[in-house]
């Protein structure tokens, strides 16, 4: 089955919108599938493995990301110990800068556009102690948390067990609910579930039953996004399909899922196939980075780190899906990868 592809793939929000508006049917399909969007993690996971980056550099990157891609959501840092990841020591300052931009007009000279800045800014909170540090930032309602499906990874990354990390998240979310009237907007939460489906510490594959046990517990927290994080960049389409089908049977809303994929050299086609499969299942949130970097430097050797999905890869997967939606929806996820040629897509 031949895949329909455009002559040129979009590389930014401007070229994507131009492509989308070129055909009313594309707009219709895009809306019907929930208007999937890129969730930018450049200034969090994208820079985590770097030795340093100045505040001014981060501000310049933030501005460039917005002018080029206008993401609806951006993670702009992590509230962690300076001893563990000193690159995030100015995360609150970056967040404050980003917050001052929201509601202002940003000019893009290249495209001669003036856009209202509407991006929701997020920070990652690894534990309740770090949450206590931001209590004075009552305008900070968008928080990301971390757990995993590997005990060894969780202990090395956060010095907590999986159950302890989930209880920690539950405590913070309860405090958010109790402080609801103090926020200017309703808090939004995202929980990363790492090591889908391999642990970088033990180098072992994680059983699907173990993955599902954690996903059920995380779903009970009722976050806005449950982000499946392929920490090692080894997730296979069949395993992803199994996770989706079992999630559906267990009552986990698939639209709540987000994807945080890493792209080791040589696995580009496999990652794109998973992204298209995710669209087939109704997933709408895809973590991306503008930098060719990413990965958990706390638990992985630098040589094992792989970059996040790029904006270009996100747009390619989305456009491919929209242009071939009839083919995808008339087959099973297990069959489509064998029937559709992804080379060059």
C-alpha positions in Angstrom: 0.0 0.0 0.0 1.7 3.2 -1.1 1.8 6.1 1.4 0.6 9.5 0.1 3.2 12.1 1.0 3.5 15.8 0.3 6.1 17.3 -2.0 7.6 19.1 1.0 7.0 18.4 4.7 6.3 21.3 7.1 9.2 22.2 9.4 7.6 24.8 11.6 4.1 26.0 12.7 4.0 28.5 9.8 4.6 26.0 7.1 2.3 23.5 8.8 -0.6 26.0 9.0 0.0 26.8 5.3 -0.2 23.1 4.4 -3.2 22.6 6.7 -5.1 25.5 5.1 -4.3 24.3 1.6 -7.2 21.7 1.8 -10.4 22.0 3.8 -10.4 18.2 4.2 -7.1 18.4 6.1 -8.5 20.9 8.5 -11.6 18.7 9.1 -9.4 15.6 9.8 -7.1 17.6 12.0 -10.0 18.7 14.2 -11.6 15.3 14.2 -8.5 13.7 15.6 -8.3 16.2 18.4 -5.9 18.8 16.9 -2.7 17.0 18.1 0.0 19.3 19.3 3.7 19.4 20.1 4.6 19.8 23.8 7.9 21.5 23.9 10.5 20.1 26.4 13.6 21.8 24.9 14.4 23.8 28.1 13.9 20.8 30.4 14.7 17.4 28.9 16.4 18.9 25.9 19.1 20.6 27.9 19.3 18.2 30.9 22.4 16.4 29.5 24.3 19.7 28.8 27.0 20.9 31.2 25.7 24.5 31.3 23.5 27.1 29.7 23.2 30.8 30.7 19.9 32.5 31.5 20.2 34.7 28.4 20.8 31.6 26.2 17.6 30.0 27.6 15.6 33.2 27.0 16.8 33.4 23.4 15.9 29.8 22.9 12.4 30.4 24.4 11.8 33.3 22.1 13.0 31.4 19.0 10.8 28.4 19.9 7.7 30.6 20.2 8.4 32.6 17.0 9.1 29.4 15.0 6.6 26.9 16.5 4.2 28.6 18.9 3.7 25.5 21.0 0.6 25.4 23.3 2.7 24.0 26.1 6.4 24.4 27.1 8.4 22.9 29.9 10.9 25.6 30.9 12.9 23.9 33.7 13.0 21.6 36.6 13.0 22.5 40.3 15.8 20.1 41.4 18.8 20.3 43.6 21.6 22.5 42.2 24.1 19.8 43.1 22.3 17.2 41.0 21.6 19.3 37.9 23.1 22.8 38.2 21.9 23.7 34.8 18.4 24.1 36.3 19.4 26.5 39.1 17.6 29.4 37.3 14.4 27.5 36.4 12.2 29.9 38.4 13.8 32.9 36.7 13.2 31.3 33.3 9.6 30.6 34.3 9.1 34.1 35.5 10.4 35.5 32.2 8.1 33.2 30.2 5.2 34.2 32.3 5.7 37.9 31.6 5.5 37.2 27.9 2.1 35.5 28.1 -0.6 37.9 26.8 1.9 40.0 24.9 2.4 40.3 21.2 5.5 38.8 19.7 6.7 39.9 16.2 8.2 37.4 13.8 10.2 39.3 11.2 10.8 36.3 8.9 7.1 35.6 8.5 5.9 39.2 9.0 3.5 38.0 11.7 2.4 39.4 15.1 1.1 36.7 17.5 -0.4 36.8 20.9 1.7 34.7 23.2 -0.6 32.1 24.7 1.8 29.3 25.6 1.2 27.5 29.0 4.5 27.2 30.8 5.4 24.2 32.9 8.1 23.1 35.4 9.0 19.7 36.6 8.8 18.9 40.3 10.6 15.7 41.3 9.3 15.6 44.9 7.2 17.3 47.6 10.3 19.0 49.2 11.0 20.8 45.9 7.3 21.7 45.6 7.6 23.5 49.0 10.2 25.8 47.4 7.7 27.2 44.9 4.8 27.8 47.3 5.3 31.6 46.8 4.9 31.1 43.1 1.1 30.8 43.3 0.8 31.7 39.6 2.5 28.5 38.7 -0.3 26.1 38.1 1.2 23.8 35.4 3.4 21.1 37.0 5.1 17.9 35.7 6.0 15.0 37.9 8.0 11.8 37.5 7.6 8.1 38.3 8.5 5.0 36.4 7.9 1.3 35.9 11.4 0.3 37.2 12.2 0.3 40.9 16.0 0.5 40.2 15.6 3.5 37.9 13.2 5.2 40.3 15.6 4.8 43.3 18.6 6.0 41.3 16.7 9.0 39.8 14.7 10.2 42.8 15.8 8.0 45.8 12.2 6.8 46.1 10.4 3.6 45.3 7.6 3.7 42.6 4.9 3.6 45.3 6.6 6.4 47.2 6.9 8.6 44.1 3.2 8.1 43.4 2.2 8.9 46.9 4.5 12.0 46.7 2.6 13.1 43.6 -0.7 12.4 45.3 0.3 14.6 48.2 1.2 17.5 45.9 -1.9 17.2 43.8 -4.0 17.2 47.0 -2.3 20.4 48.1 -3.0 21.9 44.6 -6.7 21.0 45.0 -6.8 22.6 48.5 -5.2 25.8 47.1 -7.4 26.0 44.0 -8.8 29.4 44.9 -5.3 30.9 45.1 -4.5 30.2 41.5 -5.3 32.6 38.6 -6.1 29.5 36.5 -7.0 25.8 37.1 -3.8 23.8 37.7 -2.8 21.3 35.0 -0.7 18.3 35.8 1.5 15.9 33.8 3.0 12.6 35.1 5.9 11.1 33.3 6.1 7.3 33.5 9.6 6.4 32.6 11.3 3.2 31.3 8.6 2.2 28.8 9.7 -0.5 28.0 13.3 -0.9 29.2 15.3 0.2 32.3 18.6 2.0 31.5 19.9 1.0 35.0 19.4 -2.8 34.8 19.4 -2.9 31.0 16.4 -5.2 31.3 13.1 -5.2 29.4 10.1 -4.3 31.5 7.2 -6.7 31.5 3.9 -5.3 30.2 2.1 -6.4 33.4 4.5 -4.3 35.4 3.9 -1.3 33.1 0.2 -1.6 33.3 0.3 -1.9 37.1 2.0 1.5 37.3 -0.2 3.1 34.7 -3.4 2.1 36.6 -2.0 3.7 39.7 -1.0 6.9 37.8 -4.4 7.1 36.2 -6.0 7.0 39.7 -4.2 10.3 40.4 -6.3 11.8 37.5 -3.6 14.0 35.9 -4.3 15.9 32.7 -1.5 14.0 30.9 0.0 10.6 31.5 3.2 10.7 29.5 4.7 7.4 28.4 8.4 8.0 28.4 10.5 5.6 26.2 13.7 6.4 28.3 16.0 4.1 26.3 14.6 4.7 22.9 13.8 1.0 22.4 10.0 0.9 22.4 8.6 -1.4 19.8 5.3 -1.0 18.0 3.9 -4.3 19.2 4.5 -3.4 22.8 3.0 0.0 22.3 -0.1 -1.6 20.7 -0.4 -4.0 23.7 -0.2 -1.1 26.2 -2.9 0.8 24.3 -5.3 -2.2 24.0 -4.8 -3.1 27.7 -5.2 0.5 28.8 -8.6 0.6 27.0 -9.7 -2.6 28.7 -8.6 -1.2 32.1 -10.6 2.0 31.6 -7.6 4.4 31.2 -8.7 7.1 28.7 -6.3 6.9 25.8 -6.7 10.7 25.1 -4.9 11.3 28.4 -1.8 9.7 27.1 1.2 11.7 25.8 4.3 10.4 24.2 7.9 11.2 25.2 10.1 9.3 22.7 13.8 9.3 22.1 15.3 8.7 18.7 18.6 6.7 18.7 20.5 6.8 15.4 18.9 4.3 13.0 15.6 4.1 14.7 13.9 7.0 13.0 11.5 4.9 11.0 10.4 2.9 14.1 9.8 6.1 16.1 7.7 7.6 13.3 5.6 4.4 13.0 4.9 4.6 16.8 3.9 8.2 16.5 1.5 7.4 13.6 0.1 4.5 15.7 -0.4 6.9 18.6 -2.4 9.2 16.4 -4.5 6.2 15.3 -5.3 5.6 19.0 -6.2 9.2 19.6 -3.1 10.4 21.4 -2.8 14.2 21.1 0.3 15.2 23.1 3.8 14.6 21.7 6.9 15.8 23.5 9.4 17.5 21.2 12.7 19.5 21.4 14.2 22.0 19.1 17.7 20.9 20.1 19.2 17.6 18.9 19.7 16.4 22.5 17.8 15.0 25.4 17.7 12.1 27.9 18.0 11.3 31.6 21.6 12.2 32.3 21.1 11.3 36.0 20.6 7.6 35.2 22.3 7.1 31.8 25.8 7.4 30.4 26.3 10.2 28.0 27.0 7.7 25.2 23.6 6.1 25.7 21.6 9.4 25.5 19.4 9.9 22.5 17.7 13.1 21.3 14.0 13.9 21.8 11.7 13.8 18.8 12.2 17.0 16.7 9.5 19.3 15.5 10.2 18.2 12.0 9.6 14.6 12.9 6.4 15.5 14.7 5.1 17.4 11.6 6.1 14.6 9.3 4.2 12.0 11.3 1.1 14.2 11.7 1.0 15.2 8.0 1.5 11.5 7.0 -1.4 10.4 9.2 -3.8 13.1 8.0 -3.0 12.4 4.3 -3.5 8.7 4.8 -6.1 8.6 7.5 -8.5 6.4 5.5 -5.8 3.7 5.1 -4.9 3.7 8.7 -8.4 3.6 10.1 -9.4 0.7 7.9 -6.7 -1.6 9.2 -5.2 -2.7 12.6 -2.2 -1.1 14.1 -0.3 -4.5 13.8 -1.1 -4.6 10.0 -0.5 -1.0 9.0 3.3 -1.0 9.6 3.7 -3.9 7.2 1.4 -2.5 4.6 2.7 1.1 4.5 6.1 2.1 3.4 7.6 4.6 6.0 11.0 4.9 4.3 11.5 8.6 3.5 8.3 9.6 5.4 
